[in-house]
Amino acid sequence: MSMLWAQYNRALAAQPLIVKALTSFTGFTAGDLLAQKAVERKDEIDFMRTARMATFGLLWHGPSGHYFYGFLDSKLPGTTMTTVFTKVGIDQVLWNPIFGTVFFTYLGLTEGKSSDQIVSKIKADLPTAVTGSWAYWIPASAHFVNFRFIPGEQRLLYINCMQIMYNIFLSFLGNKEVKKQ
């Protein structure tokens, strides 16, 4: 196991953006598969749905997380309690709704939905996604641990590991139909 960890860290040091994108790809893939089989109890896996979730992790979550958390660390260095709580606040109040909007937009575009359908989805489900994030990330102290104890270069790996459970929720929410009003 220590050999795998050492290899991961070497790859992370050599190609941080690629490695973070691949860990997000893995986390979103796992979260969707778990959502389909364990939560929704589907008999057959919807591989196109999994591909949409996986590519969101690869193309947006990993790269944006790399740059966002790097930016946050550059502007708010250190691990004092004030710095940590400021980072958690920025992540949950500012980044969280941006993340959710991009998530629903990406899924809608890759499903071939119209802009009206995407806007309806965002209006219907973004509040649930944001408050669900608050319910998961803040009480569990996941981001407190992240910003206080996890080295910056490994921050996205930690988030992706924690996020697998949250991705089950996101996959379910992102793939449910919006009820017509």
C-alpha positions in Angstrom: 0.0 0.0 0.0 2.8 2.4 0.8 4.2 1.7 -2.7 0.9 2.8 -4.3 0.8 5.9 -2.1 4.4 6.8 -3.1 3.5 6.3 -6.8 0.4 8.5 -6.4 2.5 11.2 -4.8 5.1 11.1 -7.6 2.4 11.3 -10.2 0.7 14.1 -8.3 4.0 16.1 -8.2 4.7 15.5 -11.9 1.2 16.0 -13.3 -1.1 17.5 -10.6 -3.9 18.6 -12.9 -4.1 15.3 -14.7 -3.9 13.3 -11.5 -6.6 15.4 -9.8 -8.8 15.1 -12.9 -8.4 11.3 -12.8 -9.2 11.1 -9.1 -12.4 13.1 -9.7 -13.2 10.8 -12.7 -12.9 7.9 -10.3 -14.9 9.5 -7.5 -17.8 10.5 -9.8 -17.8 7.1 -11.5 -18.0 5.3 -8.1 -20.6 7.6 -6.8 -22.9 7.2 -9.8 -22.5 3.4 -9.8 -23.3 3.2 -6.1 -26.3 5.5 -6.7 -27.7 3.3 -9.4 -27.1 0.0 -7.7 -27.4 0.7 -4.0 -29.8 3.6 -3.8 -32.0 3.3 -6.9 -31.6 -0.5 -7.0 -31.5 -0.5 -10.8 -31.3 -3.9 -12.5 -29.2 -2.6 -15.3 -26.6 0.2 -15.1 -27.2 3.2 -17.3 -23.6 3.5 -18.7 -24.3 6.7 -20.5 -25.4 8.3 -17.2 -22.2 7.0 -15.6 -20.2 8.4 -18.5 -21.8 11.8 -18.0 -21.0 11.8 -14.3 -17.5 10.5 -14.9 -16.6 13.0 -17.5 -18.0 15.8 -15.3 -15.5 14.7 -12.7 -12.7 14.4 -15.3 -13.3 17.6 -17.3 -14.7 20.0 -14.7 -14.5 18.9 -11.0 -10.9 17.8 -11.0 -9.5 20.8 -13.0 -11.7 23.4 -11.3 -11.0 22.0 -7.9 -7.2 22.1 -8.6 -7.4 25.8 -9.5 -10.0 26.8 -7.0 -8.3 25.2 -4.0 -4.9 26.4 -5.2 -6.2 29.9 -5.4 -7.8 29.7 -2.0 -4.6 28.5 -0.5 -2.6 31.2 -2.2 -4.9 34.0 -0.9 -5.5 32.4 2.5 -2.3 30.6 3.5 -2.0 28.7 6.7 -4.2 26.6 9.0 -5.3 28.9 11.8 -8.8 28.5 12.9 -9.8 31.8 11.4 -8.3 30.8 8.0 -9.8 27.4 8.1 -13.3 28.7 8.9 -12.9 31.4 6.2 -12.0 28.8 3.6 -15.0 26.6 4.6 -17.3 29.6 4.4 -16.0 30.6 0.9 -16.3 27.0 -0.3 -19.8 26.5 0.9 -21.3 30.0 0.3 -19.6 30.9 -2.9 -18.2 27.8 -4.6 -21.0 25.4 -3.7 -23.7 27.2 -5.8 -21.3 27.7 -8.7 -20.4 24.0 -8.6 -24.1 23.0 -8.5 -25.0 25.3 -11.4 -22.2 24.0 -13.5 -23.1 20.4 -12.5 -26.7 20.7 -13.6 -25.8 22.6 -16.7 -23.2 20.0 -17.7 -25.6 17.1 -17.2 -28.4 18.9 -19.1 -26.1 19.7 -22.1 -24.7 16.2 -22.3 -28.3 14.8 -22.2 -29.3 17.1 -25.0 -31.7 19.1 -23.0 -32.8 22.6 -24.0 -31.7 25.7 -22.1 -35.3 26.1 -20.7 -35.1 22.5 -19.3 -31.6 23.2 -17.8 -32.8 26.4 -16.2 -35.9 24.5 -14.8 -33.6 21.9 -13.4 -31.4 24.4 -11.7 -34.3 26.3 -10.2 -35.9 23.0 -9.0 -32.8 21.3 -7.6 -30.0 23.7 -6.9 -31.4 24.7 -3.5 -31.5 21.0 -2.5 -28.0 20.5 -3.8 -26.6 23.5 -1.9 -28.4 22.6 1.4 -27.5 19.0 0.9 -23.8 20.0 0.6 -24.1 22.1 3.8 -25.7 19.1 5.6 -22.9 16.8 4.4 -19.8 18.8 4.4 -20.2 21.2 7.3 -21.4 18.9 10.2 -19.1 16.1 9.2 -16.2 18.6 9.5 -15.0 17.3 6.2 -13.8 20.7 5.0 -12.5 21.6 8.4 -10.2 18.5 8.3 -9.5 19.3 4.6 -8.3 22.9 5.2 -6.7 22.3 8.6 -4.8 19.0 8.1 -4.6 18.0 4.5 -1.6 19.3 2.5 -2.8 21.5 -0.4 -1.5 19.2 -3.1 -3.5 16.3 -1.7 -6.7 18.3 -0.9 -8.6 17.2 -4.0 -7.8 13.5 -3.4 -9.3 13.9 0.1 -12.3 15.7 -1.2 -12.8 13.0 -3.9 -12.6 10.2 -1.3 -15.2 12.0 0.9 -17.2 13.1 -2.1 -18.0 9.5 -3.2 -20.8 9.4 -0.7 -21.9 12.9 -1.6 -21.7 11.9 -5.3 -24.4 9.3 -4.7 -26.7 12.1 -3.6 -25.6 14.3 -6.6 -26.1 11.5 -9.1 -29.5 10.8 -7.7 -30.5 14.4 -7.7 -28.9 15.3 -11.0 -30.6 12.4 -12.8 -34.1 12.7 -11.4 -36.7 14.3 -13.7 -38.0 17.8 -12.9 -41.8 17.7 -12.4 -43.7 19.9 -14.7 -45.6 22.6 -13.0 
